[in-house]
């Protein structure tokens, strides 16, 4: 028999004073009540209740066991209540991982708005471009770029991570606006990458379903796109960066998109999380908010 059920039957029986009353209260037969009490006594090797045909009375050890059982059952009830509450009300810490550039530029504003709407939640956001294993690293939600290989993870699609080319109005006034990919060879291009600056750099664009590769040159090479963004705004060259970040700079007038007749490289972007029997409210609310903000 289930130990917790037997403990609950025992406590109820002690409270009500008879097996018959306990049976009515718990919707079971008096015989089943007796079986639960007998099972507990057999497991413990003690007598919990002295019973006669007219009344029952707790033994000394039964009284001590009764008090402890009430505490245990109270803790179980509190745990069940907490679990149910977390399924219905977003609360607790949510561990999130995101790529560095996307996370640094787009996540802060989103996270602060989200937390303002969910005062009982905390977000632990880590930014990393490497592959993150959610099970090994205890991460609950991952924003992942590129094709998915994790067949076991649940994925929700976000807007593709598309790159566009931009430059400042001052730079374009001095150097002219490139109209074709070939003209990029005559411009200073801001190169993002971790490979040595001495290696040739290429940008990929597509038009009418055809992909074109263009070799670019420039005097500023960096593995942190934030630095290249500031260089572009300062008028130092043309940058190829994430549309989701640059669109606000274009709207503000600090940058101008160039080569709009071409499409820059694009990678799929998803929000993924390990499968769970019933996702918590904190997970559901965060994923739904991400899809609403960054989805198609």
N, C-alpha and C positions, 0 to 999 in steps of 0.2 A: 504493500500500500504506500501511497505517497506520504512522506513523512510530514510535510507541512499541512496537508489535509488532516492527517491524524491529530496533529498538534492543535489545529483549529477546532476540531470536534471535541477534543479534551477540554480546551479552554471554555468553549460554549457550554459543555456539559457541567463544568464546575460553576459557571455563572448561573445557569438555569436550575441546577439541582436535580435534574432527572434526565434519563435517556429519552423518555417520551417527548418532553418539552424540546430537547435538543433535536430530535428527529423532525419535529414539526418546523422548527426554526431553520434547519438546514435542508429541508425537503428530502429526507432519506428515512429509511426504516429504523426502528429502535434496534433491530438486530445488527444493522450496519454500523450504528453508533457504537454498539458493544464491541464489534470487530475492530474498529479503529482504536478504541481504548486498549483492548487486549493486545493489539499489535504493538502499540507503544510500550506497554508493560513488558512484553516479551523481548523487545529490542533492548530495553533498559535493564531488564532483570530485576525489576522492583514493582511494588504495588503502588499505584497512584491514587486509587479510589477504594475505600471500603464500602461495599454495597450490600444492602439487604433488600428485601422485597418492599420495604416501606420508605427507605431513604438511603442516601449516599453521602459520604464524607471524605474529604481529602486527607490523605496521610500526611505526616510531617514532610516527607520528601516530595510527596505530591504537591503540597502547597508551595514549596520552593521551586519545583519544576513548573508549576502553573505561572508563577510570577515571571520566570525567565521566558516561558513560551509567549506570554503576552508581549514582552519586549521584542522577541524575534518576529512575531507576526506583525507588530507595529512597524518594524523596520522593513519587512517585506512589502507591506502596504505602501509605505513611503517610497520605496524603490519603484514599485509599479506605477505609483502616481507620478513620480519624476519622469519615468520612461514615457508614459502617456503624454505628459506635458511637453516633453521635448519633441514628440511626434506632431504635436499640434501648434506649438508656440516656438518660434525661432529663438534659441538661447544657447549660450556656450561659445567656446572657441572653435573657429573653422580655419583649418590650415590649408592655404592656397599657394600654388606655385604657378609662376607665369614667366615667359621669356623676358629678358632684361629690357629691351627697348619698349615693347608693348606694355609691359608692367609699369615701367618708370613713367611713361608719358600718359597712359590712358587709365590705369587702374586707380591712382590716388583719388581723383575726383569721383570716380564711380564708387569706390569703397567708402569714402566719407559720406556720400549721399545715402548709400545703403545702410551704413551704421546709424545714421540719423533716423532712419525709418525703423530700425530694429535695435532699440536701446539695450536689450539683454544679450546682444551678440558681441563677440570680438573677432577680428580678422587677423590671422598671423600669415602675412604675405611674404614669400621668399621669391627672389628673382634669380633665374639661372637659365642659361641657354643650353645646358647639357640635358641629356635624357634623364627624366626623374621617374623612378619607380615608386608608385604610390604606396604599395604594400610594404616595401622595405624601408621607406623613409617616413611613413606615417602621414603622408599628405592625403587630404580628403578630396581636393579638387585641383585639377591641372588644366591650364590653358596650353594647348599643344599646337604647334605649327607643323605643317607638312602632312604627308599621307599617314594615315593611322595604321599601326601594326599591332596594336593591343586589342586583339579580338575579344578578350575577356572584359574589357572596360566598357562602360556605358558612355556613349558620345552624343553630344548635342552640337549641331553645326552652327558656326558663327560666320560672319562675313569674311570672305577671303582676304588674306593679308597681302594687299596689292601695293606695289611700289610705283611711285610717280617721280618725275624729274622736276625740280624747282630751282629757282635762283632769285636773288633779290632784285628789286627794280633798279637799284644803283648799278649792279653788275651788268644787267641787260642793257642799260643805257650806255655803258662804256664799251661793252664787248659785242653787243648785238644779240638778237634772239635767234637761237638755232631753229631752223625749219626742217632740217633733215638729220638723220642719224649721222651721216657723213660729216656734217658741220661740227659735230661734237669733238672731232679731232682738233679743232682750232680753239677749243675752250678749256678752261681750267675746271676739271671735274674733281669732286671731293670723294675719295675712294674709301669705302667702308670695308674692313676685312682684317683678319688676323694673320694672313700670309705676309711675307716680307714685301716691302714697298717696291723692291727691285723687280718683282715678278710682274708680268703683263696683267693688266686688269681689263675685264670685259663686262659690258652691260648687255642684257638681253631685252629686246622689245619685240612685240608682235603687231602685225597689221594685216587685215584681211586673211586671218588664219595662218599667216606665214611668220615664222620667228626669224629675227635678224640679230646678229651678234655684232657689236661695235666695240673696238678697243679704245679705251679712253686714257687720258693722261692728266696728271695734275700734281701739284706740289704738296698736297696735304693728304696723308693716308693715316687712318686711325681705326682702332678696333672698338671705339665707343661712338655710337652714332649721335649721341647728345653733343659731343664736341663738333662733329661735322655740321649739325644743325645750326649751331651758333656761328660757325664759319660761313655758312650759306647766308644767314641773316645779315652778317657783317659785310657781305658783298665779295666774298673771296672765291666763289665758284658755284658750279652747278652740283646739286646733291641728288642722289637717287634714294628716296626713303619711303617709309610706310605712309600710305595715303591717310590712314586713320589718324596719324599724328599731324601730317602736313596740311590737311584740309583746314584746320583752324588757323594755321599761319597764312594760308592763301586767302581765307576770308578776311583776316585782319589787314591784308595788304603788305605784310612784311615779306612775303614770298609770292612769286608768280609761277604757275605751272607752265612748263614748256613741253614741246613735242606732244601736244594733246591728241594729235592724230594717230599716235601709237599707244599701245597698251604695254605698261611695264610688267615685270615678272609678278606672278601671283602664286601664293601658296595657300592650301586649305588651312582653316583654323577651326579647332573644335574645343569645347570644354568637356573634359572627361573625368569620370570618377569610378571607383570600384563598384561592382554590383553589390547591392544590399537588399535584404528581404523587404525592408520598408525604410526608405530614406528618411532621415530626420528632417524636421521642419527647417532647421538652419541650412541644411544642404539643399533642400528643394527650393527654398526662397532665394538663395544665392544663385543657383543655376538658372532659375527662371528670370531673375533680374539681369543676369549676364546675357541671356538669349534676347531679352527685350531690348537691351542697350546696344549689343554688338552683333545681333543676328541679321539675317537678310532683311 
